Amino acid sequence: MRSKALCTGSFDPVTYGHLNVFERAAAQFDELVVTVMVNATKTTMFTLAERIEMLCEVTAHLRNVQVASWSGLLVDFAREQGITAIVKGLRRGDFDYEQSMAQTHRTLTDMDTFFIASDPAYGSVSSSLVKEIAASGGDTVGLVPAVVRDRLSQRLVESRA
């Protein structure tokens, strides 16, 4: 049986921290589905299509990774796709929330969640922090891939116009 795992998030925008988790998870599972979860109550800088496009670009080197989106319960998507595991990256302070979610997913589906501790280089990197740094004119080199930096810069220019 092939192992198929899921990494979810809003990825607004995708960071090197996310990419590090994808690469490490892709090395452990036969297939990895990176899924942009749609949350109608969350305001995002990038559209769903833009986030998917950026994810496809930054994961193109990972042959066993596909990108998808889903609106609804994560466990429903996992069942529909034949996914056997959930992978979550953990930064400082994430564990309590993620453990609660993992226990809920286990109760609903018997699906296990695998935690990948963030690489120390990305332990405090978040999409929100990246957007704040960029909006303040700071340098996001080392935080996000070049394609993301370019789109972030372009979006900030558009928003100021």
Secondary structure, DSSP 8 states (H G I E B T S, - for coil): ---EEEEEE--TT--HHHHHHHHHHHTTSSEEEEEEE--TTS--SS-HHHHHHHHHHHTTT-TTEEEEEE-S-HHHHHHHHT--EEEEEE-TT-HHHHHHHHHHHHHHH--EEEEEE--GGGTT--HHHHHHHHHTT---TTTS-HHHHHHHHHHHHHHH-
